[in-house]
Amino acid sequence: MYRHSVPILLLLVILLTLACGDSSSSNRQLESISIKATTDVGQVQFTASGTFSTPPTTVTPLPVEWANGYLAPPAEYLDYTLTAQPYVFSCVGYASGTEIQVTAFAPQNPSAPVSGSSPWAKLVMSHSAIACP
């Protein structure tokens, strides 16, 4: 009986490995970023959420790089350092109603390193604007 158990167990391990796959070979990609803005006395806080092509499809908060204003396509590569922390803008010194604009971006590949440089075409971006309270 033992002689037949080893090949069967080995076959089960191989089938399980093939069925589960390797996370690095996954085709999971970041498809979009949404930004939620909340205002409080004297500040605006922005939080990013991401939508992915395969489960888990929604990640909140999504680690992103934050930038002031709207980004237009710059040079071929863009440096980033991802953070899951919200972006907080202090409105102290700005008139009530002053529009605050931010951009959140992250690599399409969720396995990308936390910091580095990526081609512009391989980044997902979102813009948001809100007025200071």
HELIX and SHEET records of a PDB file:
HELIX    1   1 TYR A    2  CYS A   20  1                                  19    
HELIX    2   2 SER A   23  SER A   25  5                                   3    
HELIX    3   3 TRP A  120  LYS A  122  5                                   3    
SHEET    1   A 3 LEU A  30  ASP A  40  0                                        
SHEET    2   A 3 GLN A  43  PHE A  52 -1                                        
SHEET    3   A 3 THR A  58  VAL A  59 -1                                        
SHEET    1   B 3 LEU A  30  ASP A  40  0                                        
SHEET    2   B 3 GLN A  43  PHE A  52 -1                                        
SHEET    3   B 3 TYR A  87  SER A  90 -1                                        
SHEET    1   C 3 GLU A  65  ASN A  68  0                                        
SHEET    2   C 3 GLU A  99  PRO A 107 -1                                        
SHEET    3   C 3 LEU A 123  ALA A 131 -1                                        
SHEET    1   D 2 TYR A  77  THR A  81  0                                        
SHEET    2   D 2 SER A 115  PRO A 119 -1                                        
END                                                                             
